[in-house]
Amino acid sequence: MVDTKVTLCGIELDNPVIPASGTFGYGYEFAELYDINILGTFSFKGTTSEPRFGNPTPRIAECTAGMINSVGLQNPGVDKVISEELPKLRNCFHKKVMANVGGFSIDEYVKTASKLDNCDCVGWLEINISCPNVHGGGMSFGTSPLAAAEVTRAVKKAVKKPVIIKLSPNVTDIAAIAEACEGEGADGISLINTLLGMRINLRTRKPVIANRKGGFSGEAVFPVALRMVNDVAERVHIPVVGIGGVSSAENVLEMMMAGATAVEVGAANLINPYACRDIINDLPSAMEKYKINSLREIIGAING
Ligand code: SIN
């Protein structure tokens, strides 16, 4: 019997597979399809202090082996998430969940994170400083080591639960930003959020997406994400969560060998709602094929 367990910031997961924020709603929608308790955990839809309608449509553009989104952090706001979404989630998911927090100012990150920190079902706070689809917040905190450090410091001071900072790939040195977050007490780093991208409609001669540009994700980004996960894992001493184009059990193993302790699956859920279930089911046979007894032993294996 192979061992798929890993430990993320002090909490043991049955397996490292985590649906990424924005691709799995608040979980209960997927619980109609399969028992979501098989997941390691999942990261729920990015939540801000106030409700957000999101960006104008169209917000999605199809691409080869991927897609561009410009959703714009649409969500009902933290108070409604706590009063309406989390109770529904608790009925069908009995593990700790990862709360994904968006924001436009340090104060907003702190306020939203503090409220979610008080929820029993929340195990980790994933602070999104990397949304490419909003102005005046989101990615602007994730493109400077100083600003990333400032958010981390403020949130860490305000909460008790482990803080994982979600980073943008749209920078020159992502590992320097990860180090800045680690320096202010971040408990983990997750990466990558989407790569800035664009499509143009040849008939209208206009961008496909109303907001012109958006975040590119999907299988095509996997090698880029893997490289960045490795860059960060080699520079920090806290757990790294690998994200970007993961669509198979083999991709999970690669991410872990590059240095990830756990792995988020994003766009694949939008193509196949059973993607995470299938990856979890396939993990034991993939481990046997590559002679892996325990996933813990392969974290960062390429450097070993
Ligand atoms: C969005 O809501 O625009 C996507 C979230 C993100 O990329 O961080």
Residues whose N, C-alpha, C, O or C-beta is under 5 A from the ligand:
A	BS01	SIN	G22 S70 V71 G72 L73 Q74 S130 C131 P132 N133 G215
